[in-house]
């Protein structure tokens, strides 16, 4: 997906979450648009980013793609449905969506009119 198309999808009113590999650019774009993330990391820093987004920032749920012994797992449709529902419904989903919106607002304030991240 080209960047302009990705931004259009993130801006669309019917988009409820972003399925992402959790590369840093995609992460920043998701948060800029207040979009909760379903993390599906593939390699390198993506696993760390997905963990941080879920455990620390509270804006993501990480897809279980790595087993206890480090093996790559095949993720079935039932698990995909479970994770999507977790983000879109219930109290946990509500917290994740709310936190993503909070980071959108604070990010915009930091970038606007002499704002700061400090």
MIRO-838192 format. One record per residue: x, y, z of N, C-alpha, C, CB in turn. Coordinates in Angstrom, 3 decimals, decimal comma, always signed. Glycine has a CB too. Layout:
N
       n.c1       n.c2       n.c3      ca.c1      ca.c2      ca.c3       c.c1       c.c2       c.c3      cb.c1      cb.c2      cb.c3
          X          Y          Z          X          Y          Z          X          Y          Z          X          Y          Z
...
This chain:
118
       n.c1       n.c2       n.c3      ca.c1      ca.c2      ca.c3       c.c1       c.c2       c.c3      cb.c1      cb.c2      cb.c3
     +0,853     -1,161     +0,000     +0,000     +0,000     +0,000     +0,906     +1,234     +0,000     -0,974     -0,008     +1,227
     +0,617     +2,163     -0,851     +1,375     +3,404     -0,896     +0,950     +4,297     +0,261     +1,174     +4,124     -2,249
     +1,842     +5,180     +0,669     +1,603     +6,018     +1,837     +0,297     +6,802     +1,738     +2,756     +6,973     +2,025
     +0,032     +7,438     +0,600     -1,199     +8,227     +0,465     -2,441     +7,366     +0,637     -1,238     +8,921     -0,893
     -2,397     +6,141     +0,122     -3,535     +5,232     +0,294     -3,683     +4,834     +1,758     -3,365     +3,974     -0,584
     -2,564     +4,589     +2,427     -2,613     +4,214     +3,841     -3,212     +5,345     +4,669     -1,204     +3,861     +4,358
     -2,808     +6,569     +4,408     -3,356     +7,720     +5,132     -4,854     +7,849     +4,870     -2,626     +9,021     +4,722
     -5,278     +7,634     +3,627     -6,709     +7,705     +3,300     -7,491     +6,646     +4,076     -6,930     +7,520     +1,779
     -6,929     +5,448     +4,189     -7,590     +4,382     +4,949     -7,656     +4,761     +6,427     -6,844     +3,031     +4,769
     -6,559     +5,254     +6,981     -6,540     +5,637     +8,396     -7,500     +6,781     +8,694     -5,133     +6,031     +8,811
     -7,722     +7,659     +7,721     -8,637     +8,790     +7,891    -10,100     +8,421     +7,678     -8,261     +9,890     +6,942
    -10,372     +7,276     +7,079    -11,740     +6,915     +6,723    -12,567     +6,625     +7,972    -11,747     +5,700     +5,787
    -13,785     +7,118     +7,994    -14,644     +6,975     +9,177    -15,029     +5,529     +9,486    -15,895     +7,788     +8,990
    -14,964     +4,647     +8,501    -15,343     +3,257     +8,769    -14,162     +2,398     +9,223    -15,962     +2,647     +7,528
    -12,970     +2,960     +9,271    -11,809     +2,206     +9,746    -11,809     +2,227    +11,265    -10,477     +2,795     +9,179
    -11,819     +1,036    +11,869    -11,892     +0,944    +13,324    -10,599     +0,558    +13,993    -12,924     -0,023    +13,703
     -9,662     -0,010    +13,243     -8,358     -0,406    +13,776     -7,433     -0,633    +12,588     -8,462     -1,697    +14,680
     -6,141     -0,691    +12,873     -5,150     -0,857    +11,821     -4,354     -2,123    +12,088     -4,215     +0,375    +11,735
     -4,411     -3,082    +11,170     -3,599     -4,289    +11,245     -2,225     -3,924    +10,713     -4,239     -5,483    +10,437
     -1,224     -3,972    +11,578     +0,092     -3,448    +11,231     +1,199     -4,404    +11,634     +0,312     -2,100    +11,887
     +2,291     -4,390    +10,876     +3,482     -5,146    +11,259     +4,239     -4,439    +12,385     +4,404     -5,346    +10,043
     +3,816     -3,221    +12,710     +4,383     -2,408    +13,789     +5,766     -1,867    +13,469     +4,448     -3,214    +15,051
     +6,029     -1,653    +12,179     +7,199     -0,873    +11,811     +6,973     +0,544    +12,317     +7,453     -0,899    +10,260
     +8,050     +1,281    +12,542     +7,895     +2,566    +13,209     +7,068     +3,564    +12,409     +9,242     +3,150    +13,491
     +7,261     +3,658    +11,095     +6,486     +4,615    +10,298     +4,990     +4,323    +10,375     +6,948     +4,587     +8,836
     +4,615     +3,068    +10,234     +3,194     +2,697    +10,324     +2,636     +2,984    +11,710     +3,002     +1,213     +9,984
     +3,452     +2,751    +12,722     +3,035     +3,017    +14,096     +2,743     +4,499    +14,299     +4,109     +2,551    +15,082
     +3,667     +5,343    +13,855     +3,486     +6,789    +14,023     +2,256     +7,265    +13,248     +4,748     +7,555    +13,550
     +2,072     +6,761    +12,021     +0,898     +7,160    +11,235     -0,389     +6,717    +11,915     +0,972     +6,571     +9,819
     -0,406     +5,527    +12,469     -1,598     +5,043    +13,177     -1,932     +5,946    +14,352     -1,390     +3,601    +13,666
     -0,925     +6,262    +15,149     -1,158     +7,087    +16,331     -1,520     +8,512    +15,955     +0,067     +7,085    +17,226
     -0,948     +9,009    +14,869     -1,289    +10,357    +14,402     -2,782    +10,459    +14,097     -0,464    +10,721    +13,150
     -3,377     +9,352    +13,685     -4,795     +9,331    +13,327     -5,669     +8,730    +14,436     -4,989     +8,545    +12,039
     -5,091     +8,496    +15,613     -5,867     +7,982    +16,739     -6,409     +6,585    +16,515     -6,997     +8,902    +17,031
     -5,673     +5,785    +15,765     -6,151     +4,472    +15,363     -5,542     +3,379    +16,246     -5,819     +4,214    +13,887
     -6,373     +2,563    +16,910     -5,833     +1,423    +17,649     -5,184     +0,441    +16,678     -6,944     +0,722    +18,472
     -4,243     -0,337    +17,191     -3,425     -1,194    +16,336     -3,603     -2,655    +16,715     -1,947     -0,798    +16,432
     -3,740     -3,489    +15,700     -3,624     -4,931    +15,865     -2,232     -5,258    +15,349     -4,775     -5,743    +15,090
     -1,346     -5,587    +16,266     +0,053     -5,798    +15,911     +0,307     -7,205    +15,398     +0,938     -5,524    +17,103
     +0,906     -7,282    +14,216     +1,295     -8,560    +13,619     +2,755     -8,432    +13,191     +0,363     -8,944    +12,396
     +3,676     -8,403    +14,184     +5,084     -8,175    +13,871     +5,687     -9,330    +13,081     +5,873     -7,959    +15,147
     +6,642     -8,991    +12,218     +7,281     -9,980    +11,357     +8,739    -10,236    +11,759     +7,215     -9,521     +9,905
     +9,499     -9,187    +12,004    +10,912     -9,354    +12,334    +11,461     -8,061    +12,928    +11,725     -9,765    +11,081
    +12,723     -8,136    +13,323    +13,503     -6,997    +13,808    +12,783     -6,273    +14,938    +13,790     -6,025    +12,666
    +12,747     -4,948    +14,867    +12,199     -4,136    +15,957    +10,685     -4,208    +16,051    +12,616     -2,705    +15,787
    +10,030     -4,817    +15,077     +8,570     -4,847    +15,060     +7,997     -5,558    +16,287     +8,078     -5,530    +13,792
     +8,644     -6,625    +16,737     +8,151     -7,340    +17,929     +8,241     -6,448    +19,166     +8,957     -8,648    +18,157
     +9,359     -5,746    +19,289     +9,526     -4,835    +20,420     +8,494     -3,709    +20,349    +10,959     -4,254    +20,444
     +8,299     -3,142    +19,167     +7,312     -2,071    +19,002     +5,919     -2,558    +19,375     +7,320     -1,547    +17,557
     +5,538     -3,738    +18,897     +4,204     -4,279    +19,180     +4,007     -4,498    +20,678     +3,990     -5,600    +18,423
     +5,028     -5,008    +21,337     +4,953     -5,224    +22,782     +4,821     -3,901    +23,519     +6,188     -5,984    +23,279
     +5,627     -2,917    +23,136     +5,576     -1,597    +23,763     +4,222     -0,930    +23,536     +6,697     -0,706    +23,220
     +3,691     -1,044    +22,322     +2,398     -0,428    +22,008     +1,272     -1,040    +22,828     +2,089     -0,571    +20,521
     +1,355     -2,338    +23,092     +0,329     -3,004    +23,884     +0,528     -2,843    +25,373     +0,292     -4,452    +23,548
     +1,721     -3,169    +25,858     +1,967     -3,202    +27,300     +2,204     -1,832    +27,913     +3,141     -4,073    +27,586
     +2,864     -0,948    +27,205     +3,227     +0,357    +27,765     +2,260     +1,466    +27,336     +4,643     +0,723    +27,345
     +2,039     +1,592    +26,028     +1,204     +2,687    +25,518     -0,285     +2,369    +25,614     +1,567     +2,992    +24,072
     -0,634     +1,092    +25,626     -2,038     +0,707    +25,755     -2,889     +0,989    +24,532     -2,628     +1,399    +26,911
     -2,280     +0,951    +23,336     -3,019     +1,259    +22,106     -3,083     +0,081    +21,141     -2,386     +2,441    +21,411
     -2,597     -1,088    +21,567     -2,521     -2,213    +20,632     -2,781     -3,537    +21,326     -1,161     -2,248    +19,956
     -3,190     -4,495    +20,511     -3,220     -5,894    +20,911     -2,330     -6,626    +19,925     -4,693     -6,483    +20,932
     -1,424     -7,412    +20,457     -0,456     -8,124    +19,629     -1,014     -9,488    +19,237     +0,891     -8,283    +20,372
     -0,994     -9,762    +17,952     -1,409    -11,060    +17,435     -0,389    -12,102    +17,902     -1,530    -11,039    +15,865
     -0,840    -13,243    +18,411     +0,101    -14,267    +18,879     +0,734    -15,007    +17,697     -0,614    -15,269    +19,811
     +1,861    -14,488    +17,219     +2,497    -15,055    +16,026     +3,765    -15,834    +16,340     +2,818    -13,957    +15,047
     +4,212    -15,809    +17,602     +5,413    -16,533    +18,000     +5,066    -17,398    +19,199     +6,588    -15,558    +18,329
     +5,448    -18,673    +19,128     +5,159    -19,598    +20,210     +6,137    -19,481    +21,367     +5,163    -20,998    +19,690
     +5,938    -20,299    +22,388     +6,772    -20,279    +23,589     +8,234    -20,599    +23,301     +6,233    -21,257    +24,600
     +8,497    -21,367    +22,257     +9,867    -21,770    +21,918    +10,442    -20,936    +20,781     +9,902    -23,243    +21,538
     +9,791    -19,824    +20,463    +10,292    -18,941    +19,418     +9,880    -19,330    +18,016    +11,758    -18,890    +19,483
     +9,080    -20,376    +17,889     +8,651    -20,821    +16,563     +7,548    -19,920    +16,017     +8,166    -22,277    +16,617
     +7,513    -19,773    +14,705     +6,465    -18,992    +14,055     +5,184    -19,809    +14,053     +6,873    -18,592    +12,606
     +4,100    -19,186    +14,450     +2,809    -19,862    +14,500     +1,957    -19,490    +13,295     +2,073    -19,517    +15,796
     +1,131    -20,423    +12,881     +0,104    -20,126    +11,889     -1,098    -19,632    +12,679     -0,251    -21,394    +10,986
     -1,566    -18,459    +12,338     -2,682    -17,866    +13,069     -3,966    -18,175    +12,308     -2,491    -16,321    +13,250
     -4,868    -18,887    +12,947     -6,125    -19,277    +12,316     -7,161    -18,170    +12,343     -6,679    -20,496    +12,988
     -8,202    -18,357    +11,563     -9,241    -17,332    +11,453     -9,967    -17,091    +12,770    -10,241    -17,724    +10,389
    -10,064    -18,121    +13,618    -10,726    -17,940    +14,907     -9,927    -16,987    +15,790    -10,911    -19,293    +15,614
     -8,607    -17,123    +15,762     -7,750    -16,246    +16,556     -7,783    -14,821    +16,015     -6,308    -16,773    +16,571
     -7,795    -14,689    +14,701     -7,893    -13,362    +14,085     -9,207    -12,708    +14,502     -7,795    -13,459    +12,529
    -10,293    -13,457    +14,443    -11,591    -12,915    +14,857    -11,567    -12,500    +16,324    -12,704    -13,946    +14,619
    -10,972    -13,336    +17,178    -10,913    -13,042    +18,611    -10,176    -11,725    +18,869    -10,224    -14,194    +19,367
     -9,043    -11,537    +18,198     -8,248    -10,325    +18,416     -8,971     -9,095    +17,869     -6,863    -10,463    +17,756
     -9,579     -9,215    +16,691    -10,320     -8,081    +16,125    -11,476     -7,698    +17,049    -10,854     -8,425    +14,705
    -12,220     -8,679    +17,532    -13,329     -8,386    +18,456    -12,820     -7,746    +19,746    -14,109     -9,675    +18,783
    -11,661     -8,196    +20,204    -11,083     -7,652    +21,429    -10,801     -6,155    +21,283     -9,791     -8,402    +21,789
    -10,340     -5,743    +20,108    -10,063     -4,323    +19,861    -11,355     -3,544    +19,640     -9,137     -4,158    +18,645
    -12,335     -4,145    +18,982    -13,531     -3,415    +18,558    -14,669     -3,432    +19,578    -14,024     -3,982    +17,269
    -14,634     -4,364    +20,535    -15,744     -4,519    +21,467    -15,237     -4,587    +22,900    -16,556     -5,773    +21,132
    -16,139     -4,478    +23,825    -15,842     -4,704    +25,236    -15,038     -3,597    +25,887    -15,112     -5,980    +25,388
    -14,784     -3,793    +27,173    -14,088     -2,783    +27,975    -12,638     -2,605    +27,547    -14,141     -3,158    +29,442
    -11,949     -3,697    +27,272    -10,548     -3,570    +26,842    -10,455     -2,813    +25,524     -9,894     -4,959    +26,699
    -11,320     -3,131    +24,588    -11,346     -2,418    +23,315    -11,648     -0,946    +23,500    -12,365     -3,037    +22,389
    -12,564     -0,646    +24,406    -12,914     +0,749    +24,689    -11,700     +1,504    +25,235    -14,087     +0,821    +25,695
    -10,953     +0,868    +26,147     -9,744     +1,497    +26,706     -8,691     +1,729    +25,626     -9,155     +0,624    +27,830
     -8,500     +0,739    +24,764     -7,493     +0,846    +23,704     -7,863     +1,965    +22,736     -7,350     -0,494    +22,945
     -9,113     +2,011    +22,330     -9,551     +3,056    +21,390     -9,451     +4,444    +22,024    -10,999     +2,792    +20,927
     -9,813     +4,539    +23,288     -9,734     +5,816    +23,994     -8,286     +6,279    +24,128    -10,381     +5,701    +25,380
     -7,409     +5,365    +24,460     -5,985     +5,702    +24,611     -5,386     +6,136    +23,272     -5,198     +4,494    +25,179
     -5,771     +5,487    +22,189     -5,283     +5,882    +20,861     -5,726     +7,304    +20,540     -5,794     +4,903    +19,773
     -6,960     +7,641    +20,875     -7,452     +9,008    +20,650     -6,698    +10,015    +21,518     -8,962     +9,091    +20,941
     -6,391     +9,642    +22,764     -5,611    +10,524    +23,638     -4,249    +10,832    +23,021     -5,430     +9,884    +25,029
     -3,590     +9,802    +22,490     -2,276    +10,017    +21,884     -2,378    +10,835    +20,603     -1,605     +8,680    +21,593
     -3,485    +10,690    +19,872     -3,698    +11,532    +18,693     -3,757    +13,002    +19,108     -4,999    +11,123    +17,953
     -4,543    +13,291    +20,126     -4,719    +14,672    +20,581     -3,402    +15,239    +21,108     -5,806    +14,746    +21,672
     -2,701    +14,483    +21,942     -1,446    +15,000    +22,498     -0,380    +15,138    +21,416     -0,938    +14,082    +23,618
     -0,380    +14,246    +20,439     +0,560    +14,357    +19,327     +0,305    +15,589    +18,486     +0,489    +13,127    +18,460
     -0,952    +15,849    +18,198     -1,297    +17,052    +17,418     -0,927    +18,321    +18,187     -2,808    +17,062    +17,074
     -1,158    +18,324    +19,498     -0,814    +19,494    +20,312     +0,695    +19,729    +20,306     -1,320    +19,315    +21,760
     +1,464    +18,651    +20,341     +2,920    +18,783    +20,338     +3,435    +19,331    +19,014     +3,569    +17,440    +20,626
     +2,747    +19,033    +17,923     +3,189    +19,468    +16,598     +2,644    +20,830    +16,195     +2,786    +18,455    +15,574
     +1,704    +21,352    +16,941     +1,010    +22,582    +16,552     +1,533    +23,804    +17,305     -0,484    +22,435    +16,793
     +1,648    +24,856    +16,596     +1,780    +26,202    +17,173     +2,720    +26,283    +18,371     +0,434    +26,699    +17,586
     +3,953    +25,892    +18,199     +4,927    +25,996    +19,282     +4,778    +24,942    +20,354     +4,830    +27,327    +19,906
     +4,064    +23,869    +20,045     +3,887    +22,789    +21,009     +5,201    +22,090    +21,297     +2,865    +21,787    +20,502
     +5,196    +21,263    +22,324     +6,397    +20,542    +22,711     +6,029    +19,136    +23,154     +7,147    +21,287    +23,830
     +6,975    +18,229    +23,048     +6,753    +16,863    +23,511     +7,218    +16,691    +24,949     +7,475    +15,869    +22,605
     +7,808    +17,727    +25,515     +8,304    +17,648    +26,896     +7,220    +17,968    +27,887     +9,475    +18,589    +27,101
